[in-house]
Structures are given as structure tokens and as C-alpha cells.
Amino acid sequence: MNKPALLLINLGTPNSPSYFDVFKYLREFLMDGRVIDVPSLFRFILVTLIICPIRSFSSSKIYKELWDLSGGVSPLLKNTEELTNKLNAKQNKYDVHFAMRYQKPSIKKALEVIKKSNPSELVVLPLFPHYASATSGSVFEDLTKKISRAWVIPSFRYISQYYDHPSFIDAWIDAARNYNHQDYDKVIFSYHGLPNSQVNKVYDDNLCDGKNCEHEVNAENYYCYKSAVYETSKLIAEKLSLPSDKYEVTFQSRLTNNWLEPFSDEVLKGYPEQGIKKVLVFSPAFTADCLETVIEIGAEYKELFIEAGGQTLDYVPSLNFSDAWVQAIIDIVDKK
């Protein structure tokens, strides 16, 4: 029997830090109706005529800084490619491929390559541990549109989230092995934020408030991003023997103030006056280092914290292509 194929899908990255490549990437990303969920005409005007022309200038400078720190390449692309190579070397059950939701290598190209091997099954693992419509939902919509155009459609399995899988949690414990949390006053779990409106849409009554997401995962909030990230944080904290008052869940990368709170930058700015001078930051929503981890947390938040009177801000690197993460993916896909 033909081998099954495993397709890893990450968010994407500009092809280069140039203004035009960043513009192209941002336009494709922000024109996604699951990312900015407003009427299409308004989204086109907002993205193409306002956001991209202005933001591409500042973003291209930041991407240039990121590229320079990573040897002249995108760390997201490099880490995802290396992860794929290590998975192919580690196991022989699946032919492993990777693609990006936006830009290159595209999902379309990856499917064309996979089709040539005529796999017995296609297993798709988005590299987003926590379900959100703007990430895993968007990947599923785009992927299934492309698959549905083929004459032959293989058996198909889509893994929409795995935020509480024991091997995923263990991979983060391994990533933090060089940091002694007892040396820090506080541990922050900083997740990419989402608009409150998108979180609310998970529920029949369009309201996340009152669903106890900070304290438990239940049948109603199982696919709520907020409940999932709090659960991941609790599981990592338990493995590290962190008491509940030693860590905090925060949200970064907001575009407006109508996003999930508390905001990572504001929390960090307020810590020094509370006597919290040494902070360790995890960002478990990002399985590969990227602009949001290397620059936003590792540079911008660190500078903000020090200027506010803090002494130390250390960032636990993402899982990238660690051996523990490779094994975790194998366990997740094989349902171990």
C-alpha cells in the first residue's frame, strides 16, 4: 500500500524583507475573510488602500532586522523546512511535506507534489496548537477548496488543535530546560491576541464572557481560543511546579484595544512598580520563532520592560525543530 502523506502548514512569511514583498504578503494575509471578518468591499479598501501602503514601510524594516538576526533568511521558513527534514529522517510511516498558508511554498504546490505519490491518506497538521478561525480555520477552508478540485480525493484527516497533548506540553518543558523559573519573579505566557468579536463567534450566544474560559475547558468552550491557551498555560505550569500566583496569561500583537486582554506590553510595563523585576516569557502559540517572538518579545518587550524599571526579561525559544517537538508531532499524528 502507498504511504500516507503528512502535510505541515505554517502561517507564512514575505519572500524577502523588501517593501513590495512585504506588501504582497500583508495583502494576501489581511484580505483573508477569516483574518479581517468584515464585508469584502470594505476589507479591500481598508487593506489595499490604507493598511498595506502604510504598514509595509515599517514592517519591511522590522523584517529586515529579523532576516539579519537569522542569517539573511526567514526564521519561520528555515525552521519549518528543518522540522520537515527531521521528521522525514526520524520516521518512515509518512512522507512529510510543508506549506505556508500565505506566500511560498504554497499549499497548491505542496498538494501537486503530494499527488504524484498517490498517498493512501493525507494527514494535515497546522502548526497552530490552539484552534482559531483566523489560523486553523483559514487553513482548512483554503486547503479543502483546493483538494475538492481534484478528480481523486484521498482519505483525509485534519488535526485542528492539540494544545493539551502531553507530548506538546513536554516539548515546551524541554524548550525551557536551560531556564530555572525560580530565578524569576514572574513567568508570562504570552499568546497572539485575537479580536474579541472572533472569540465570541465560537458560541451560539456570541459571547465568550461568563464561559469560565480562564479556569476550565468544557463541552461549550472546547474550541474557544481563550480557554485553550489558558489550559496550555496551566499544564505547562503544573509540569514546572509553578504556583498560580507565579505566572500570568497575556496577549500580544493587538491591532486595536478590542482584542483579548490583558495585553502583554501593558502587563510588562506595570510589573516593575509591583516589585517584579525578573520575567521569563513563554509564547506557546508560536511553534516556530518568527517576528512576533524574536522581535516583538525578544527585542521590543525587553526594551519596554527595562525602560519601565525591570532588570531581566528572558524569552524561551519556540519549539522550532527540536527533537522533543519532532517526537511530539509523531505522537500527535499517531494519536498516542
C-alpha positions as a Markdown table, in Angstrom:
| # | Residue | x | y | z |
|---|---|---|---|---|
| 1 | Met | 0.0 | 0.0 | 0.0 |
| 2 | Asn | 1.2 | 3.5 | -0.7 |
| 3 | Lys | 2.5 | 5.5 | 2.2 |
| 4 | Pro | 0.3 | 8.3 | 3.7 |
| 5 | Ala | 1.4 | 11.9 | 3.4 |
| 6 | Leu | 1.7 | 14.3 | 6.3 |
| 7 | Leu | 1.4 | 18.0 | 5.4 |
| 8 | Leu | 2.6 | 20.6 | 7.9 |
| 9 | Ile | 1.2 | 24.1 | 7.4 |
| 10 | Asn | 2.5 | 27.3 | 8.9 |
| 11 | Leu | 1.3 | 30.8 | 8.6 |
| 12 | Gly | 3.7 | 32.2 | 6.0 |
| 13 | Thr | 6.3 | 34.9 | 5.5 |
| 14 | Pro | 7.3 | 37.5 | 3.0 |
| 15 | Asn | 9.6 | 36.2 | 0.3 |
| 16 | Ser | 12.1 | 38.9 | 1.3 |
| 17 | Pro | 12.1 | 42.0 | 3.6 |
| 18 | Ser | 11.6 | 44.4 | 0.6 |
| 19 | Tyr | 8.7 | 46.8 | 0.7 |
| 20 | Phe | 7.0 | 45.1 | -2.3 |
| 21 | Asp | 7.3 | 41.6 | -0.9 |
| 22 | Val | 6.1 | 42.6 | 2.5 |
| 23 | Phe | 3.2 | 44.5 | 0.8 |
| 24 | Lys | 2.3 | 41.3 | -1.2 |
| 25 | Tyr | 2.4 | 39.1 | 1.9 |
| 26 | Leu | 0.3 | 41.5 | 4.1 |
| 27 | Arg | -2.2 | 42.0 | 1.3 |
| 28 | Glu | -2.8 | 38.2 | 0.9 |
| 29 | Phe | -2.9 | 37.7 | 4.7 |
| 30 | Leu | -5.2 | 40.6 | 5.6 |
| 31 | Met | -7.5 | 40.0 | 2.6 |
| 32 | Asp | -8.4 | 36.7 | 4.2 |
| 33 | Gly | -12.0 | 37.0 | 5.3 |
| 34 | Arg | -11.3 | 34.9 | 8.4 |
| 35 | Val | -8.5 | 37.3 | 9.5 |
| 36 | Ile | -10.4 | 40.5 | 9.0 |
| 37 | Asp | -14.0 | 39.4 | 9.1 |
| 38 | Val | -15.7 | 42.5 | 7.6 |
| 39 | Pro | -17.6 | 42.8 | 4.3 |
| 40 | Ser | -15.3 | 42.1 | 1.3 |
| 41 | Leu | -15.5 | 45.6 | -0.3 |
| 42 | Phe | -14.7 | 47.4 | 2.9 |
| 43 | Arg | -11.9 | 44.9 | 3.6 |
| 44 | Phe | -10.4 | 45.5 | 0.1 |
| 45 | Ile | -10.4 | 49.3 | 0.7 |
| 46 | Leu | -9.1 | 49.0 | 4.2 |
| 47 | Val | -6.3 | 46.6 | 3.3 |
| 48 | Thr | -5.2 | 47.6 | -0.2 |
| 49 | Leu | -5.6 | 51.4 | 0.1 |
| 50 | Ile | -4.9 | 52.1 | 3.8 |
| 51 | Ile | -3.2 | 49.3 | 5.8 |
| 52 | Cys | -0.7 | 47.8 | 3.3 |
| 53 | Pro | 0.7 | 51.0 | 1.8 |
| 54 | Ile | 1.4 | 52.5 | 5.2 |
| 55 | Arg | 2.3 | 49.4 | 7.2 |
| 56 | Ser | 4.6 | 47.8 | 4.6 |
| 57 | Phe | 7.2 | 50.6 | 5.1 |
| 58 | Ser | 7.6 | 50.0 | 8.9 |
| 59 | Ser | 7.1 | 46.2 | 8.6 |
| 60 | Ser | 9.8 | 45.9 | 5.9 |
| 61 | Lys | 12.3 | 47.5 | 8.3 |
| 62 | Ile | 11.4 | 45.1 | 11.0 |
| 63 | Tyr | 11.6 | 42.1 | 8.7 |
| 64 | Lys | 15.0 | 43.3 | 7.6 |
| 65 | Glu | 16.1 | 43.2 | 11.2 |
| 66 | Leu | 14.6 | 39.7 | 11.6 |
| 67 | Trp | 16.3 | 38.4 | 8.5 |
| 68 | Asp | 19.7 | 39.9 | 9.6 |
| 69 | Leu | 19.4 | 38.1 | 13.0 |
| 70 | Ser | 18.6 | 34.8 | 11.2 |
| 71 | Gly | 21.5 | 34.8 | 8.8 |
| 72 | Gly | 19.7 | 36.5 | 6.0 |
| 73 | Val | 16.7 | 34.2 | 5.8 |
| 74 | Ser | 13.2 | 34.0 | 7.3 |
| 75 | Pro | 13.5 | 32.0 | 10.6 |
| 76 | Leu | 9.9 | 30.8 | 10.2 |
| 77 | Leu | 10.7 | 29.3 | 6.7 |
| 78 | Lys | 14.0 | 27.9 | 7.8 |
| 79 | Asn | 12.7 | 26.3 | 11.0 |
| 80 | Thr | 9.6 | 24.8 | 9.3 |
| 81 | Glu | 11.8 | 23.3 | 6.5 |
| 82 | Glu | 14.3 | 21.9 | 9.0 |
| 83 | Leu | 11.4 | 20.4 | 11.0 |
| 84 | Thr | 10.1 | 18.7 | 7.9 |
| 85 | Asn | 13.5 | 17.3 | 7.1 |
| 86 | Lys | 14.0 | 15.9 | 10.7 |
| 87 | Leu | 10.5 | 14.3 | 10.6 |
| 88 | Asn | 11.4 | 12.5 | 7.3 |
| 89 | Ala | 14.6 | 11.3 | 8.9 |
| 90 | Lys | 13.1 | 10.3 | 12.2 |
| 91 | Gln | 10.2 | 8.1 | 10.9 |
| 92 | Asn | 9.3 | 6.2 | 7.8 |
| 93 | Lys | 5.5 | 5.9 | 8.1 |
| 94 | Tyr | 4.7 | 9.2 | 6.5 |
| 95 | Asp | 6.1 | 11.2 | 3.6 |
| 96 | Val | 6.3 | 14.6 | 5.2 |
| 97 | His | 5.8 | 17.9 | 3.3 |
| 98 | Phe | 5.3 | 21.5 | 4.4 |
| 99 | Ala | 3.5 | 24.6 | 3.0 |
| 100 | Met | 2.6 | 28.1 | 4.1 |
| 101 | Arg | -1.0 | 29.4 | 4.2 |
| 102 | Tyr | 0.3 | 32.7 | 2.6 |
| 103 | Gln | 3.0 | 33.1 | 0.1 |
| 104 | Lys | 5.6 | 30.3 | -0.6 |
| 105 | Pro | 5.8 | 27.4 | -0.6 |
| 106 | Ser | 2.1 | 27.4 | -1.3 |
| 107 | Ile | -0.5 | 24.8 | -0.3 |
| 108 | Lys | -1.3 | 24.4 | -4.0 |
| 109 | Lys | 2.3 | 23.5 | -4.9 |
| 110 | Ala | 2.6 | 21.1 | -1.9 |
| 111 | Leu | -0.6 | 19.3 | -3.0 |
| 112 | Glu | 0.7 | 18.9 | -6.5 |
| 113 | Val | 3.9 | 17.3 | -5.1 |
| 114 | Ile | 1.9 | 15.0 | -2.8 |
| 115 | Lys | -0.5 | 14.0 | -5.6 |
| 116 | Lys | 2.5 | 12.4 | -7.5 |
| 117 | Ser | 3.0 | 9.8 | -4.8 |
| 118 | Asn | -0.7 | 8.9 | -4.7 |
| 119 | Pro | -0.8 | 8.6 | -0.9 |
| 120 | Ser | -3.2 | 6.3 | 0.9 |
| 121 | Glu | -4.2 | 9.1 | 3.2 |
| 122 | Leu | -3.5 | 12.8 | 3.6 |
| 123 | Val | -3.0 | 14.0 | 7.2 |
| 124 | Val | -2.8 | 17.7 | 7.7 |
| 125 | Leu | -1.3 | 19.3 | 10.8 |
| 126 | Pro | -1.5 | 23.1 | 11.0 |
| 127 | Leu | 1.4 | 24.3 | 13.2 |
| 128 | Phe | -1.1 | 26.2 | 15.3 |
| 129 | Pro | -1.7 | 24.3 | 18.6 |
| 130 | His | -4.9 | 26.3 | 19.5 |
| 131 | Tyr | -7.8 | 26.4 | 17.1 |
| 132 | Ala | -8.8 | 29.9 | 15.8 |
| 133 | Ser | -10.8 | 30.7 | 12.7 |
| 134 | Ala | -8.1 | 33.0 | 11.6 |
| 135 | Thr | -5.5 | 30.3 | 11.6 |
| 136 | Ser | -6.6 | 26.6 | 11.6 |
| 137 | Gly | -10.0 | 27.6 | 10.2 |
| 138 | Ser | -8.5 | 29.5 | 7.4 |
| 139 | Val | -6.1 | 26.7 | 6.5 |
| 140 | Phe | -9.0 | 24.2 | 6.4 |
| 141 | Glu | -11.1 | 26.4 | 4.2 |
| 142 | Asp | -8.3 | 27.1 | 1.7 |
| 143 | Leu | -7.0 | 23.5 | 1.7 |
| 144 | Thr | -10.4 | 21.8 | 1.2 |
| 145 | Lys | -11.2 | 24.2 | -1.7 |
| 146 | Lys | -8.0 | 23.1 | -3.5 |
| 147 | Ile | -8.5 | 19.4 | -2.7 |
| 148 | Ser | -12.1 | 19.5 | -3.9 |
| 149 | Arg | -11.0 | 20.5 | -7.4 |
| 150 | Ala | -9.0 | 17.2 | -7.8 |
| 151 | Trp | -10.6 | 14.2 | -9.5 |
| 152 | Val | -9.1 | 11.8 | -7.0 |
| 153 | Ile | -9.6 | 12.8 | -3.3 |
| 154 | Pro | -7.6 | 10.7 | -0.9 |
| 155 | Ser | -8.7 | 9.7 | 2.6 |
| 156 | Phe | -8.3 | 12.9 | 4.6 |
| 157 | Arg | -7.6 | 13.7 | 8.3 |
| 158 | Tyr | -7.3 | 17.2 | 9.7 |
| 159 | Ile | -5.9 | 17.9 | 13.1 |
| 160 | Ser | -7.4 | 21.2 | 14.2 |
| 161 | Gln | -5.8 | 21.6 | 17.6 |
| 162 | Tyr | -3.6 | 19.8 | 20.1 |
| 163 | Tyr | -2.9 | 22.4 | 22.8 |
| 164 | Asp | -3.2 | 19.8 | 25.6 |
| 165 | His | -1.4 | 16.9 | 24.1 |
| 166 | Pro | 1.1 | 15.6 | 26.7 |
| 167 | Ser | 3.9 | 15.4 | 24.2 |
| 168 | Phe | 3.3 | 19.0 | 23.1 |
| 169 | Ile | 3.4 | 20.1 | 26.7 |
| 170 | Asp | 6.6 | 18.1 | 27.2 |
| 171 | Ala | 8.2 | 19.7 | 24.2 |
| 172 | Trp | 7.8 | 23.1 | 25.9 |
| 173 | Ile | 9.2 | 21.8 | 29.1 |
| 174 | Asp | 12.2 | 20.6 | 27.1 |
| 175 | Ala | 12.5 | 24.0 | 25.4 |
| 176 | Ala | 12.7 | 25.7 | 28.9 |
| 177 | Arg | 15.3 | 23.2 | 30.3 |
| 178 | Asn | 18.0 | 25.9 | 30.3 |
| 179 | Tyr | 15.9 | 28.3 | 32.4 |
| 180 | Asn | 15.3 | 28.0 | 36.1 |
| 181 | His | 12.0 | 29.6 | 36.7 |
| 182 | Gln | 12.9 | 30.0 | 40.4 |
| 183 | Asp | 15.4 | 32.7 | 39.2 |
| 184 | Tyr | 12.4 | 34.9 | 38.0 |
| 185 | Asp | 9.8 | 36.9 | 39.9 |
| 186 | Lys | 7.1 | 36.0 | 37.3 |
| 187 | Val | 6.5 | 33.8 | 34.3 |
| 188 | Ile | 4.4 | 35.1 | 31.5 |
| 189 | Phe | 2.6 | 33.0 | 28.9 |
| 190 | Ser | 2.2 | 35.5 | 26.0 |
| 191 | Tyr | -0.2 | 34.4 | 23.2 |
| 192 | His | -1.0 | 36.1 | 19.9 |
| 193 | Gly | -4.2 | 38.0 | 20.5 |
| 194 | Leu | -7.5 | 37.9 | 18.7 |
| 195 | Pro | -10.4 | 40.3 | 18.3 |
| 196 | Asn | -13.0 | 39.8 | 21.0 |
| 197 | Ser | -15.6 | 39.5 | 18.2 |
| 198 | Gln | -13.9 | 36.5 | 16.7 |
| 199 | Val | -13.7 | 34.7 | 20.0 |
| 200 | Asn | -17.3 | 35.5 | 20.7 |
| 201 | Lys | -18.4 | 33.8 | 17.4 |
| 202 | Val | -17.4 | 30.4 | 18.8 |
| 203 | Tyr | -20.6 | 30.5 | 20.9 |
| 204 | Asp | -24.2 | 30.3 | 19.9 |
| 205 | Asp | -25.0 | 33.4 | 22.0 |
| 206 | Asn | -22.0 | 35.2 | 20.5 |
| 207 | Leu | -20.5 | 35.9 | 23.9 |
| 208 | Cys | -17.3 | 34.4 | 25.5 |
| 209 | Asp | -17.7 | 36.2 | 28.8 |
| 210 | Gly | -19.1 | 34.0 | 31.5 |
| 211 | Lys | -17.9 | 30.7 | 29.9 |
| 212 | Asn | -15.3 | 30.2 | 32.6 |
| 213 | Cys | -12.5 | 30.0 | 30.0 |
| 214 | Glu | -9.8 | 31.1 | 32.4 |
| 215 | His | -10.4 | 28.1 | 34.6 |
| 216 | Glu | -11.5 | 25.1 | 32.6 |
| 217 | Val | -12.1 | 23.5 | 29.2 |
| 218 | Asn | -15.6 | 22.2 | 28.9 |
| 219 | Ala | -18.0 | 21.0 | 26.2 |
| 220 | Glu | -19.1 | 24.5 | 25.4 |
| 221 | Asn | -15.8 | 26.3 | 25.2 |
| 222 | Tyr | -13.7 | 23.4 | 23.7 |
| 223 | Tyr | -13.0 | 25.3 | 20.5 |
| 224 | Cys | -12.6 | 28.7 | 22.2 |
| 225 | Tyr | -9.1 | 30.0 | 21.7 |
| 226 | Lys | -9.2 | 31.7 | 25.1 |
| 227 | Ser | -10.0 | 28.5 | 27.0 |
| 228 | Ala | -7.3 | 26.6 | 25.1 |
| 229 | Val | -4.5 | 29.0 | 25.8 |
| 230 | Tyr | -5.3 | 29.1 | 29.5 |
| 231 | Glu | -5.3 | 25.3 | 29.5 |
| 232 | Thr | -1.9 | 25.1 | 27.8 |
| 233 | Ser | -0.5 | 27.6 | 30.4 |
| 234 | Lys | -1.9 | 25.6 | 33.3 |
| 235 | Leu | -0.5 | 22.3 | 32.0 |
| 236 | Ile | 3.0 | 23.8 | 31.5 |
| 237 | Ala | 2.8 | 25.5 | 34.9 |
| 238 | Glu | 1.9 | 22.2 | 36.5 |
| 239 | Lys | 4.8 | 20.4 | 34.9 |
| 240 | Leu | 7.1 | 23.2 | 36.2 |
| 241 | Ser | 5.5 | 23.2 | 39.6 |
| 242 | Leu | 4.6 | 26.8 | 39.2 |
| 243 | Pro | 2.1 | 28.1 | 41.7 |
| 244 | Ser | -0.8 | 30.0 | 40.2 |
| 245 | Asp | 0.4 | 33.4 | 41.6 |
| 246 | Lys | 3.8 | 32.9 | 39.9 |
| 247 | Tyr | 2.5 | 33.1 | 36.3 |
| 248 | Glu | 0.1 | 35.1 | 34.2 |
| 249 | Val | -1.5 | 34.6 | 30.8 |
| 250 | Thr | -1.3 | 37.7 | 28.4 |
| 251 | Phe | -2.0 | 38.5 | 24.8 |
| 252 | Gln | 0.3 | 40.3 | 22.3 |
| 253 | Ser | 0.3 | 41.7 | 18.8 |
| 254 | Arg | -3.1 | 43.5 | 19.0 |
| 255 | Leu | -4.3 | 45.9 | 16.3 |
| 256 | Thr | -7.0 | 47.6 | 18.4 |
| 257 | Asn | -7.9 | 47.6 | 22.1 |
| 258 | Asn | -11.0 | 45.4 | 21.4 |
| 259 | Trp | -8.8 | 42.3 | 21.5 |
| 260 | Leu | -8.3 | 39.7 | 24.2 |
| 261 | Glu | -6.8 | 41.1 | 27.4 |
| 262 | Pro | -4.7 | 41.6 | 29.4 |
| 263 | Phe | -2.2 | 43.0 | 26.9 |
| 264 | Ser | 1.4 | 41.7 | 27.2 |
| 265 | Asp | 3.1 | 45.1 | 26.8 |
| 266 | Glu | 0.9 | 46.8 | 29.4 |
| 267 | Val | 1.3 | 44.0 | 31.9 |
| 268 | Leu | 5.1 | 44.1 | 31.5 |
| 269 | Lys | 5.2 | 47.9 | 31.8 |
| 270 | Gly | 3.3 | 47.6 | 35.2 |
| 271 | Tyr | 5.5 | 44.9 | 36.7 |
| 272 | Pro | 8.5 | 46.9 | 37.9 |
| 273 | Glu | 6.4 | 49.1 | 40.2 |
| 274 | Gln | 5.0 | 46.0 | 41.7 |
| 275 | Gly | 8.5 | 44.8 | 42.5 |
| 276 | Ile | 8.5 | 42.3 | 39.7 |
| 277 | Lys | 12.0 | 42.8 | 38.1 |
| 278 | Lys | 12.8 | 39.5 | 36.5 |
| 279 | Val | 10.5 | 37.9 | 34.0 |
| 280 | Leu | 10.6 | 34.7 | 31.9 |
| 281 | Val | 8.3 | 34.7 | 28.8 |
| 282 | Phe | 6.9 | 31.6 | 27.0 |
| 283 | Ser | 4.9 | 32.0 | 23.8 |
| 284 | Pro | 3.3 | 28.6 | 23.2 |
| 285 | Ala | 1.0 | 29.7 | 20.3 |
| 286 | Phe | 4.1 | 30.0 | 18.2 |
| 287 | Thr | 5.8 | 26.7 | 17.4 |
| 288 | Ala | 8.5 | 28.3 | 15.3 |
| 289 | Asp | 10.3 | 31.5 | 16.0 |
| 290 | Cys | 9.2 | 34.5 | 13.9 |
| 291 | Leu | 8.8 | 38.3 | 14.0 |
| 292 | Glu | 6.4 | 38.1 | 16.9 |
| 293 | Thr | 8.8 | 36.2 | 19.1 |
| 294 | Val | 12.3 | 37.3 | 18.0 |
| 295 | Ile | 11.5 | 41.0 | 17.6 |
| 296 | Glu | 8.3 | 41.7 | 19.4 |
| 297 | Ile | 9.1 | 39.8 | 22.6 |
| 298 | Gly | 12.8 | 39.4 | 22.4 |
| 299 | Ala | 13.6 | 43.0 | 21.5 |
| 300 | Glu | 10.7 | 45.4 | 21.8 |
| 301 | Tyr | 9.1 | 44.0 | 25.0 |
| 302 | Lys | 12.5 | 43.5 | 26.6 |
| 303 | Glu | 13.4 | 47.2 | 25.9 |
| 304 | Leu | 9.9 | 48.3 | 27.2 |
| 305 | Phe | 10.4 | 46.3 | 30.4 |
| 306 | Ile | 13.9 | 47.5 | 31.1 |
| 307 | Glu | 12.8 | 51.2 | 30.5 |
| 308 | Ala | 10.0 | 50.7 | 33.0 |
| 309 | Gly | 12.5 | 49.6 | 35.7 |
| 310 | Gly | 12.8 | 45.9 | 35.1 |
| 311 | Gln | 16.1 | 44.1 | 35.2 |
| 312 | Thr | 15.8 | 40.9 | 33.2 |
| 313 | Leu | 13.4 | 39.6 | 30.5 |
| 314 | Asp | 14.3 | 36.2 | 29.0 |
| 315 | Tyr | 12.4 | 34.6 | 26.3 |
| 316 | Val | 12.1 | 30.8 | 26.0 |
| 317 | Pro | 12.7 | 30.0 | 22.3 |
| 318 | Ser | 10.0 | 28.4 | 20.2 |
| 319 | Leu | 9.9 | 24.6 | 19.6 |
| 320 | Asn | 11.3 | 25.2 | 16.1 |
| 321 | Phe | 12.8 | 21.8 | 15.1 |
| 322 | Ser | 13.8 | 20.4 | 18.5 |
| 323 | Asp | 13.9 | 16.6 | 18.9 |
| 324 | Ala | 11.1 | 16.9 | 21.5 |
| 325 | Trp | 8.9 | 18.7 | 19.0 |
| 326 | Val | 9.6 | 16.2 | 16.3 |
| 327 | Gln | 8.6 | 13.4 | 18.6 |
| 328 | Ala | 5.5 | 15.3 | 19.7 |
| 329 | Ile | 4.3 | 15.7 | 16.1 |
| 330 | Ile | 4.8 | 11.9 | 15.6 |
| 331 | Asp | 2.7 | 11.2 | 18.8 |
| 332 | Ile | 0.0 | 13.8 | 17.8 |
| 333 | Val | -0.4 | 12.4 | 14.3 |
| 334 | Asp | -0.4 | 8.8 | 15.5 |
| 335 | Lys | -2.9 | 9.6 | 18.3 |
| 336 | Lys | -0.5 | 8.4 | 21.0 |
